[in-house]
Amino acid sequence: MNRASITRERSVALLIAGLLLFNPPLLLVFAGDSSLFGAPLSFLYLFAAWAGVILLVAVIARRSAPPGEADPQSRQQAANDPGQSGG
């Protein structure tokens, strides 16, 4: 398998997981009156799931980028160095 197909499979799996995480039947599990540290469990679940999905998207994006593009500092250095433009 090449890198593009693995990235595509991971992205689709993350989409399905995100849809399941925010599906109303699962949200209703946390819809009770219980709280943790003074915050309702439903809010904590929503923000934790949201942060988890964002974190996983970042991991997938970083792993799918070519080695030079994943590092913003090297991208900035390449933009500042006109000698590497190849033209």
URQUI-V395226 format. One record per helix or strand of 2 or more residues. SS is the DSSP state (2 for helix, 1 for strand). FROM is the first residue (numbers start at 1). TO is the last residue. If there is no record, write none. Layout:
# URQUI-V395226
ss->(SS;SS)
from->(FROM;FROM)
to->(TO;TO)
This chain:
# URQUI-V395226
ss->(2;2;1;1;2;2;2)
from->(3;24;35;39;41;72;82)
to->(21;29;36;40;64;80;84)
